[in-house]
Amino acid sequence: METIRVIIVDDHPLFREGVRNVLDAEEDLDILAEGTSGDQAIELVREHRPRVALIDVNLPNMNGIQVTRQITAERLGTSVVLLTAYDDVEQVLHAFSAGASAYCSKDVQAGKLVDVIRHVARGFFVVGDQVYDGTGLQQWLLHGVEAVRRPHLEGEVDAFAPLSPREMEILQYVTRGLSNKEIASRLGISHQTVKNHMTAILHKLDVEDRTQAAVYALRHGWVRLQDTRK
């Protein structure tokens, strides 16, 4: 029986312990390391090259979708299973568009989580109770995006691609209550550049103002509540 090497990244100790206990009971699963933040998740994947990484969406520093996109971009060979309390259609589309291999609610049953890990370790993708190969996942993504795409969005904007790293950074500052001028000062860019990014953010999220953008980010777990008080 081939051993599946796994890392767990979640900043809630009790949840992490529960997952560890479940995986420790399986002979073919080997936990290599644990982490508590987004940047640590990337470091652990680079260092250990696990077959599967269990990563919470709502992490400090970088959210799980940003982490997934980075792991995918670096071609590190790790299949990412995102764990989240924010279970909605758009979030699922964001997750798989970023390169995730599976997306599970945190109340997933222990046996189901183990099955998911084994499926993605073999190169499959898990969406709810469905298991897909690469072609099947692409078809599912196309149908999913078309089903919920806002019809008034024009051009080549993919409404379900995560925001760029710079846009996400600016959005995090928005949720903390900073003005465009203050954000520009923090990032060392011009006021106009921040305004341009904000226009793009509002358009991609299909919201009318900064407040709605901040609420969207919080509701989807892209920004943590404690981050807003820094």
NORGI-V299268 format. One record per backbone hydrogen bond with DSSP energy under -1.0 kcal/mol. CO is the residue of the C=O (numbers start at 0). NH is the residue of the N-H. If there is no record, write none. Layout:
CO | NH
CO | NH
//
This chain:
3 | 29
4 | 50
4 | 51
5 | 31
6 | 53
7 | 34
8 | 55
11 | 15
12 | 16
13 | 17
14 | 18
15 | 19
16 | 20
17 | 21
18 | 22
19 | 23
22 | 25
25 | 28
27 | 3
29 | 5
32 | 7
34 | 9
36 | 40
37 | 41
38 | 42
39 | 43
40 | 44
41 | 45
42 | 46
43 | 47
44 | 48
50 | 78
51 | 6
52 | 80
53 | 8
54 | 82
56 | 58
56 | 63
59 | 37
59 | 61
62 | 66
63 | 67
64 | 68
65 | 69
66 | 70
67 | 71
68 | 72
69 | 73
70 | 75
71 | 74
78 | 52
79 | 100
79 | 101
80 | 54
81 | 103
82 | 56
83 | 105
85 | 87
87 | 91
88 | 92
89 | 93
90 | 94
91 | 95
92 | 96
93 | 97
94 | 99
100 | 125
101 | 81
103 | 83
104 | 107
108 | 112
109 | 113
110 | 114
111 | 115
112 | 116
113 | 117
114 | 118
115 | 119
116 | 120
118 | 123
119 | 122
124 | 131
126 | 129
129 | 126
131 | 124
132 | 136
133 | 137
134 | 138
135 | 139
136 | 140
137 | 141
138 | 142
139 | 143
140 | 144
141 | 145
142 | 146
143 | 147
144 | 148
149 | 152
157 | 160
163 | 167
164 | 168
165 | 169
166 | 170
167 | 171
168 | 172
169 | 173
170 | 174
172 | 177
173 | 176
178 | 182
179 | 183
180 | 184
181 | 185
182 | 186
183 | 187
183 | 188
189 | 193
190 | 194
191 | 195
192 | 196
193 | 197
194 | 198
195 | 199
196 | 200
197 | 201
198 | 202
199 | 203
200 | 204
201 | 206
208 | 212
209 | 213
210 | 214
211 | 215
212 | 216
213 | 217
214 | 218
215 | 219
216 | 221
216 | 222
217 | 220
225 | 228
226 | 229
//
